[in-house]
Amino acid sequence: MAKESGADLIGIADPKELSGQEYQGNSPLEISEQFQSIILIGVMIPKGAFMPLPKGRALYTNTLMAGTATLRIISYKIARKLEEENFLASIAPSEGSEFGYWYADKKTLKADFSMKYAAFCAGLGSFGKNHLFISEKYGSRVRFMAIVTDALLEHGTRSATFLHSSCKNCTACIDACPAHAIHEDGTISRSSCAEYMFQTLGGLRCGMCIRSCPLSCPD
């Protein structure tokens, strides 16, 4: 169903996996202990949305939101199908802030749980220094949405190291970040990134750490 509806990546993670040493986010089990599976649905964002950056941020943002809209439709179909089979299911948002309200915690800027880390646990890829998920086929040009459910499905397993091997000696995203939010020590400043996006860009998405990534947008 997901592939037929336009999904490019599909994976299933165990909610209990979101507790590794490198994981610093919230757990979906803090919302409900009934959750047995996290279904990850990913769509690729066309490379053409990144090529005009930084001037084409309106084009990039609109393309990104089209990906989000696609994910909503796919996820809703899956949630309905699960409930038809007598399971409970709900959809976690892929945006931290949207339509003037916040999904993420305003102080920590963290979501209810990290879909990127769940995708890593499901075996769909690894991470970059920009703290974005990296898939082998699309790099970081991927947007995720997740369905949390009490259905006990077959979970995927991690298939890669946490940090992608190509990122070890690369500083492309660090050098390209206009907010200087990505640091050499592997940390990021979420507040600097958010301030640049909402204050400087007026809510348009930036995308420069993806645009500069050789794995995401090779020349």
Summary of the structure (lengths in Angstrom):
residues: 219
radius of gyration: 16.7
end to end distance: 33.9
largest distance: 49.9
contacts: 693
relative contact order: 0.20
helix: 31%
strand: 17%
